[in-house]
Amino acid sequence: MSSRRDRIRAKIMARVEIDEETGCWLWTGPTSGENGRGAGYPRMSLDGQTVAVHIAMWTNEHGYIPGKKELDHVCRNRRCIRPDNDKHIQMVTRKRNALRREEAKRALACEEVRG
């Protein structure tokens, strides 16, 4: 009989498409919509609750996320839920995540000016 972790992983992976070019594990199921806090992040029902898929996958694979930490999509793709590669999702402090988000916005703005 499979463990709860195995069942959760199988449920998540059934809705994942792997992007061969980027290595991202892309969620193909529902997201939280386009507006507001958490916009565009993958969502799923797990044990009767709606949860963020990248957080469910991370905790399933690595365990609890301490209160002062959060997950950063290093790959900058909110649909990515890949927990096994630090080029995709990393556990960081809220401050580090905010700094990286601002750096990514500045880099994108510079690309748009050049392009």
N, C-alpha and C positions, 0 to 999 in steps of 0.2 A: 504494500500500500504506500502511496506517495505521501510525502510530508506536506504540511501546510505551505511551506516555502516553495516546494516544487509546484504545487497547484497555483499559487499566486504567480510564479514566474511563467508558467505555461499560459495562464489567462492573459497576462500582459503580452507575451511574445506572439500570441495568436493574432495580435493587432499591430505588429511591428513589421516595417519594411526596412531592409538594410540598404543604405545608400553606399554603393561600392566606391564612389568617388570620394566622399567625405568620411566614410566610416561611421556616420551617424546611424543610430537605431531610431527610425522615425515612426512615431505613433500615428496610426491611420484611423483611430477612433475619434470620439468627440473631444472637443476642446472647450475651454471656458468662455468662448465668444471673443469678440474683438474689442470690447470696451471694459474699462474699469481695472481694478487691481487683479493681477493674475491673468490678464487678457491673453488669449492664445495658447495657454498652457494645456497640455493634455489632461483629461479628466476621465475617470472611470468609477463604476460602483464596485465597492469591495466590502463585503459583509454588511450590506445595507447602507453604507455611507459613501458619499461622493468624495473621492480623493484625487490629489494631484499624482499622476502616473509616475513622473520622475522621482517623486519623494517615496512613493510606495515601492518602486523598483529598488531605489537606493537602500531603504531600510530593510527590505527583504534580503538584499545581498550583503550589506555591511552592518546592519544594526541601527540602533537609535541615533538620532541627530540631536546633539546637545542643544539646549535652549539658546545659546548665544551664537550658534552656527546656522548656516543655511547653504543651500546648494546653488552653485554658479554654473551656468551653461557656458563653459569655456569656448565651445564651438559656436556660440551665439545663436543656436537654433533651438527655440523653445519646444519644438516637437521632439527633440532628441531625448531619449531616456536611457542612454548607454551608461551603465554604472561601473563598468570594468576597465575604463581607460581614462586617465586624468586629462586627456586632450578634449574630453567631452563634458563630463560633469565632475566638479570637485566640491568638497565640503570646505567652506571658508567662513570667515567672520562676516557679519552684515556690512561692516565698513569696507572690507576688501572687495566684496561683491559690488558695492556701490561705486568704488573707485574703478573697478574693471568695466562696469557698465558705462561710466562716463568716458573712459579711454576709448571704448568701442564706438561710442557716439561721435567722439572727436575724429577718430580714424575714418569713419564713414563720411563725415562732413568733408574731410580733406579729399577723400576719393571723389566725391561728387563735384568739388570745385575743380579738381584736375581733369576729370573725365568729361 
